[in-house]
């Protein structure tokens, strides 16, 4: 079908349009006989009167105004909700669970409620609101899961690492105590000391007499303030024993880790009770 482009008096081109549209413009007085027109595919602008197919339409008399640009039709407005807008209860529950999740409730409950609330709100066609509440609940739940869950998984590992470090330090304490007892024995007729206080010259500090894991006793900073009832963890099982009889015997023991110090100066880690 042949189409045309029309040059308006404003210097703008309109079209391509069909011959029927051009006839309508002539009937509406939006085009005249002298209006410049170019057939689609042609290169020359000619007046409408030069086109025989529009001769009958031109017989109506002198038209007036040039064709105007088409006016955009506004989009239809969305229909108003049928009933009053309500806040989604799921959204409110999601936010509450998210806040309480920091104290006691699991974060997965808030996450699930928030997602369910968003889905229900989107399907309500404007009758439900509360997207912000649901999103807030989801965000709080996500933060809790990212922060507290890894921390909860990490705490047992940290506790085990701390316990192992304390037991290794306890072994070090017992080795120093065993060494101090043997030095005392060498200076006192091959006999071990009768108590811990007697070998104070052989021990650098009374602090090593308290196990690092002991929470019931406090380490003494000097021998002048040392009190076995308050500043001592380790048990002295063979006080005053002759060194020749002590080689294969347990002389000192930690009641917390069950580490034992032997008469020959070695320390063994026994199974904890």
ZIDAFEN-V612713 format. One record per helix or strand. SS is the DSSP state (h for helix, s for strand). FROM is the first residue (numbers start at 0). TO is the last residue. Records with the same first field share a line. If there is no record, write none. Layout:
BEGIN
SS->FROM-TO / FROM-TO
END
This chain:
BEGIN
s->2-6 / 12-17 / 35-38 / 45-46 / 85-86 / 127-128 / 190-190 / 234-235 / 241-241 / 249-252 / 258-261 / 266-268
h->18-26 / 47-49 / 51-57 / 88-99 / 106-122 / 130-186 / 196-198 / 205-208 / 222-224 / 242-245
END
